[in-house]
Structures are given as structure tokens and as C-alpha cells.
């Protein structure tokens, strides 16, 4: 595919990047999460809110889910 793109008229260069590892955060485990970890309705609500706005403040997350700001922070970090 890269060779085909490079062969297109007007294409000067094609830069590619290969990922050796994807790190979501410095505290995330390198292996899969334990199978016994379950999300409750508050966790699901937090994920849905953060999918819409990943920069939503903890105070707003807390107000929208009925959690305290510290609980919202603990569940999302």
C-alpha cells in the first residue's frame, strides 16, 4: 500500500510510523485488566461523558454522575 501511494503522481514522500507499544497512561498495566474487574453504572456514565468531552472537569463529572469530585477522579485515573 505504501509503495502504491509513493507511486502516485505528485507524491514527494510518505512518512510512516510503527508503534512498538501503546501506553495510555504511566499507571496503566501493560497486560490486560483482571477478568474479575466489573464496571458499575457510575463507571459506565463516566465513560460516556468522557467520550463526549475527554476534558470534562472532575467537578462536572461528579455533578452529572452523583459522585463526589474525588470519587470521579479516582474512578477515571
OpenMM code with the backbone's topology and positions (N, CA, C; nanometers):
from openmm import Vec3, app, unit

residues = "UNK UNK UNK UNK UNK UNK UNK UNK UNK UNK UNK UNK UNK UNK UNK UNK UNK UNK UNK UNK UNK UNK UNK UNK UNK UNK UNK UNK UNK UNK UNK UNK UNK UNK UNK UNK UNK UNK UNK UNK UNK UNK UNK UNK UNK UNK UNK UNK UNK UNK UNK UNK UNK UNK UNK UNK UNK UNK UNK UNK UNK UNK UNK UNK UNK UNK UNK UNK UNK UNK UNK UNK UNK UNK UNK UNK UNK".split()
positions = [
    Vec3(0.0824, -0.1172, 0.0000),
    Vec3(0.0000, 0.0000, 0.0000),
    Vec3(0.0879, 0.1249, 0.0000),
    Vec3(0.1916, 0.1235, 0.0803),
    Vec3(0.2809, 0.2400, 0.0850),
    Vec3(0.3481, 0.2619, -0.0499),
    Vec3(0.3902, 0.1544, -0.1135),
    Vec3(0.4526, 0.1652, -0.2455),
    Vec3(0.3545, 0.2240, -0.3468),
    Vec3(0.2286, 0.1865, -0.3394),
    Vec3(0.1277, 0.2391, -0.4314),
    Vec3(0.1064, 0.3884, -0.4089),
    Vec3(0.1070, 0.4291, -0.2851),
    Vec3(0.0913, 0.5715, -0.2542),
    Vec3(0.2126, 0.6500, -0.3039),
    Vec3(0.3309, 0.5970, -0.2797),
    Vec3(0.4528, 0.6637, -0.3267),
    Vec3(0.4553, 0.6766, -0.4791),
    Vec3(0.3949, 0.5825, -0.5499),
    Vec3(0.3950, 0.5826, -0.6956),
    Vec3(0.2966, 0.6825, -0.7558),
    Vec3(0.2081, 0.7378, -0.6749),
    Vec3(0.1099, 0.8338, -0.7252),
    Vec3(0.1796, 0.9617, -0.7709),
    Vec3(0.1374, 1.0176, -0.8822),
    Vec3(0.1974, 1.1423, -0.9307),
    Vec3(0.1805, 1.2552, -0.8278),
    Vec3(0.2861, 1.3299, -0.8074),
    Vec3(0.2811, 1.4428, -0.7156),
    Vec3(0.3162, 1.4092, -0.5713),
    Vec3(0.3229, 1.2817, -0.5376),
    Vec3(0.3595, 1.2425, -0.4001),
    Vec3(0.5103, 1.2515, -0.3876),
    Vec3(0.5566, 1.3354, -0.2953),
    Vec3(0.7006, 1.3534, -0.2769),
    Vec3(0.7569, 1.2553, -0.1752),
    Vec3(0.6895, 1.2427, -0.0627),
    Vec3(0.7357, 1.1495, 0.0408),
    Vec3(0.6154, 1.0872, 0.1100),
    Vec3(0.6399, 0.9758, 0.1722),
    Vec3(0.5403, 0.9096, 0.2566),
    Vec3(0.6105, 0.8756, 0.3863),
    Vec3(0.5623, 0.9315, 0.4939),
    Vec3(0.6191, 0.9027, 0.6252),
    Vec3(0.5315, 0.7999, 0.6949),
    Vec3(0.5940, 0.7020, 0.7535),
    Vec3(0.5203, 0.6002, 0.8273),
    Vec3(0.5740, 0.5923, 0.9683),
    Vec3(0.4911, 0.5464, 1.0568),
    Vec3(0.5282, 0.5334, 1.1964),
    Vec3(0.4756, 0.3994, 1.2463),
    Vec3(0.5631, 0.3227, 1.3056),
    Vec3(0.5239, 0.1936, 1.3611),
    Vec3(0.5231, 0.2031, 1.5130),
    Vec3(0.4165, 0.1555, 1.5745),
    Vec3(0.4062, 0.1557, 1.7199),
    Vec3(0.4586, 0.0238, 1.7746),
    Vec3(0.5508, 0.0334, 1.8670),
    Vec3(0.6008, -0.0860, 1.9335),
    Vec3(0.5119, -0.1194, 2.0533),
    Vec3(0.4540, -0.0162, 2.1143),
    Vec3(0.3706, -0.0351, 2.2319),
    Vec3(0.2803, 0.0866, 2.2446),
    Vec3(0.1577, 0.0680, 2.2874),
    Vec3(0.0659, 0.1780, 2.3097),
    Vec3(0.0487, 0.1930, 2.4595),
    Vec3(0.0821, 0.3102, 2.5090),
    Vec3(0.0723, 0.3373, 2.6523),
    Vec3(-0.0354, 0.4428, 2.6720),
    Vec3(-0.1385, 0.4072, 2.7484),
    Vec3(-0.2481, 0.5009, 2.7707),
    Vec3(-0.2193, 0.5940, 2.8875),
    Vec3(-0.1373, 0.5529, 2.9768),
    Vec3(-0.1023, 0.6341, 3.0919),
    Vec3(0.0107, 0.5669, 3.1663),
    Vec3(0.0855, 0.6439, 3.2412),
    Vec3(0.2025, 0.5866, 3.3074),
    Vec3(0.1650, 0.4861, 3.4162),
    Vec3(0.0405, 0.4906, 3.4632),
    Vec3(-0.0008, 0.3986, 3.5688),
    Vec3(-0.0833, 0.2820, 3.5165),
    Vec3(-0.1045, 0.2754, 3.3851),
    Vec3(-0.1816, 0.1656, 3.3267),
    Vec3(-0.0971, 0.0396, 3.3222),
    Vec3(-0.1572, -0.0750, 3.3486),
    Vec3(-0.0817, -0.2001, 3.3399),
    Vec3(-0.0490, -0.2333, 3.1955),
    Vec3(0.0606, -0.3038, 3.1747),
    Vec3(0.0976, -0.3437, 3.0383),
    Vec3(0.0137, -0.4620, 2.9912),
    Vec3(-0.0368, -0.5393, 3.0852),
    Vec3(-0.1192, -0.6540, 3.0483),
    Vec3(-0.2673, -0.6160, 3.0569),
    Vec3(-0.3522, -0.7046, 3.0133),
    Vec3(-0.4962, -0.6815, 3.0185),
    Vec3(-0.5430, -0.6684, 3.1629),
    Vec3(-0.6531, -0.5972, 3.1804),
    Vec3(-0.7095, -0.5844, 3.3147),
    Vec3(-0.7581, -0.7205, 3.3633),
    Vec3(-0.7633, -0.7360, 3.4932),
    Vec3(-0.8094, -0.8622, 3.5506),
    Vec3(-0.9517, -0.8916, 3.5064),
    Vec3(-0.9812, -1.0177, 3.4896),
    Vec3(-1.1138, -1.0595, 3.4427),
    Vec3(-1.2225, -1.0325, 3.5455),
    Vec3(-1.1865, -1.0227, 3.6728),
    Vec3(-1.2874, -1.0038, 3.7763),
    Vec3(-1.3241, -0.8567, 3.7978),
    Vec3(-1.2651, -0.7655, 3.7232),
    Vec3(-1.2977, -0.6240, 3.7347),
    Vec3(-1.4291, -0.5983, 3.6618),
    Vec3(-1.5235, -0.5382, 3.7306),
    Vec3(-1.6545, -0.5093, 3.6733),
    Vec3(-1.6824, -0.3598, 3.6817),
    Vec3(-1.7455, -0.3059, 3.5786),
    Vec3(-1.7856, -0.1661, 3.5789),
    Vec3(-1.9296, -0.1567, 3.6273),
    Vec3(-1.9563, -0.0596, 3.7144),
    Vec3(-2.0941, -0.0387, 3.7565),
    Vec3(-2.1536, 0.0759, 3.6751),
    Vec3(-2.2771, 0.1123, 3.7040),
    Vec3(-2.3470, 0.2143, 3.6250),
    Vec3(-2.2788, 0.3501, 3.6332),
    Vec3(-2.2162, 0.3819, 3.7467),
    Vec3(-2.1431, 0.5090, 3.7603),
    Vec3(-2.0208, 0.5099, 3.6687),
    Vec3(-1.9496, 0.3971, 3.6615),
    Vec3(-1.8333, 0.3876, 3.5726),
    Vec3(-1.8755, 0.4057, 3.4269),
    Vec3(-1.9840, 0.3406, 3.3890),
    Vec3(-2.0334, 0.3497, 3.2517),
    Vec3(-2.0726, 0.4947, 3.2209),
    Vec3(-2.1379, 0.5609, 3.3162),
    Vec3(-2.1779, 0.7007, 3.2965),
    Vec3(-2.0548, 0.7894, 3.2789),
    Vec3(-1.9508, 0.7662, 3.3575),
    Vec3(-1.8274, 0.8437, 3.3445),
    Vec3(-1.7643, 0.8244, 3.2069),
    Vec3(-1.7596, 0.7005, 3.1612),
    Vec3(-1.7016, 0.6715, 3.0298),
    Vec3(-1.7814, 0.7425, 2.9205),
    Vec3(-1.9132, 0.7367, 2.9286),
    Vec3(-1.9968, 0.8010, 2.8267),
    Vec3(-1.9758, 0.9519, 2.8241),
    Vec3(-1.9659, 1.0133, 2.9421),
    Vec3(-1.9412, 1.1574, 2.9485),
    Vec3(-1.8043, 1.1922, 2.8908),
    Vec3(-1.7047, 1.1129, 2.9248),
    Vec3(-1.5697, 1.1405, 2.8760),
    Vec3(-1.5548, 1.1120, 2.7275),
    Vec3(-1.6360, 1.0230, 2.6732),
    Vec3(-1.6345, 1.0009, 2.5284),
    Vec3(-1.6825, 1.1262, 2.4549),
    Vec3(-1.7777, 1.1958, 2.5149),
    Vec3(-1.8294, 1.3185, 2.4542),
    Vec3(-1.7340, 1.4354, 2.4729),
    Vec3(-1.6705, 1.4411, 2.5896),
    Vec3(-1.5780, 1.5510, 2.6203),
    Vec3(-1.4698, 1.4974, 2.7124),
    Vec3(-1.3581, 1.4576, 2.6543),
    Vec3(-1.2487, 1.3984, 2.7311),
    Vec3(-1.1793, 1.4942, 2.8248),
    Vec3(-1.2124, 1.6221, 2.8170),
    Vec3(-1.1510, 1.7230, 2.9041),
    Vec3(-1.2490, 1.7751, 3.0093),
    Vec3(-1.3598, 1.7044, 3.0292),
    Vec3(-1.4591, 1.7494, 3.1264),
    Vec3(-1.3979, 1.7515, 3.2664),
    Vec3(-1.4144, 1.8615, 3.3383),
    Vec3(-1.3570, 1.8711, 3.4736),
    Vec3(-1.4188, 1.7680, 3.5685),
    Vec3(-1.3408, 1.7271, 3.6678),
    Vec3(-1.3886, 1.6292, 3.7648),
    Vec3(-1.5124, 1.6792, 3.8381),
    Vec3(-1.5198, 1.8086, 3.8649),
    Vec3(-1.6360, 1.8631, 3.9338),
    Vec3(-1.7630, 1.8421, 3.8512),
    Vec3(-1.7541, 1.8664, 3.7205),
    Vec3(-1.8704, 1.8456, 3.6346),
    Vec3(-1.9041, 1.6971, 3.6210),
    Vec3(-1.8013, 1.6126, 3.6084),
    Vec3(-1.8254, 1.4681, 3.6041),
    Vec3(-1.8986, 1.4230, 3.7300),
    Vec3(-1.8536, 1.4751, 3.8435),
    Vec3(-1.9147, 1.4388, 3.9714),
    Vec3(-2.0603, 1.4827, 3.9770),
    Vec3(-2.0867, 1.6069, 3.9369),
    Vec3(-2.2239, 1.6580, 3.9408),
    Vec3(-2.3166, 1.5771, 3.8508),
    Vec3(-2.2680, 1.5356, 3.7354),
    Vec3(-2.3525, 1.4635, 3.6404),
    Vec3(-2.3732, 1.3170, 3.6759),
    Vec3(-2.2858, 1.2619, 3.7602),
    Vec3(-2.2978, 1.1200, 3.7954),
    Vec3(-2.3413, 1.0967, 3.9402),
    Vec3(-2.3475, 1.2028, 4.0190),
    Vec3(-2.3858, 1.1865, 4.1586),
    Vec3(-2.2715, 1.1404, 4.2478),
    Vec3(-2.1507, 1.1497, 4.1979),
    Vec3(-2.0320, 1.1147, 4.2765),
    Vec3(-1.9707, 1.2400, 4.3361),
    Vec3(-1.8815, 1.2224, 4.4314),
    Vec3(-1.8014, 1.3347, 4.4784),
    Vec3(-1.6904, 1.3592, 4.3765),
    Vec3(-1.6353, 1.4797, 4.3720),
    Vec3(-1.5250, 1.5053, 4.2785),
    Vec3(-1.4070, 1.4101, 4.2973),
    Vec3(-1.3752, 1.3764, 4.4216),
    Vec3(-1.2626, 1.2852, 4.4449),
    Vec3(-1.2952, 1.1436, 4.3966),
    Vec3(-1.4208, 1.1008, 4.4109),
    Vec3(-1.4598, 0.9682, 4.3609),
    Vec3(-1.4553, 0.9652, 4.2078),
    Vec3(-1.4990, 1.0735, 4.1449),
    Vec3(-1.4929, 1.0813, 3.9987),
    Vec3(-1.3482, 1.0750, 3.9520),
    Vec3(-1.2604, 1.1444, 4.0215),
    Vec3(-1.1172, 1.1420, 3.9856),
    Vec3(-1.0603, 1.0015, 4.0044),
    Vec3(-1.0897, 0.9372, 4.1167),
    Vec3(-1.0370, 0.8037, 4.1442),
    Vec3(-1.0846, 0.7009, 4.0420),
    Vec3(-1.2077, 0.7144, 3.9969),
    Vec3(-1.2623, 0.6170, 3.9014),
    Vec3(-1.2114, 0.6391, 3.7597),
    Vec3(-1.1574, 0.7564, 3.7315),
    Vec3(-1.1135, 0.7866, 3.5951),
    Vec3(-0.9625, 0.7882, 3.5784),
    Vec3(-0.8877, 0.7793, 3.6846),
    Vec3(-0.7418, 0.7818, 3.6707),
    Vec3(-0.6821, 0.6484, 3.7084),
] * unit.nanometer
topology = app.Topology()
chain = topology.addChain("A")
for resn in residues:
    res = topology.addResidue(resn, chain)
    for name in ("N", "CA", "C"):
        topology.addAtom(name, app.Element.getBySymbol(name[0]), res)
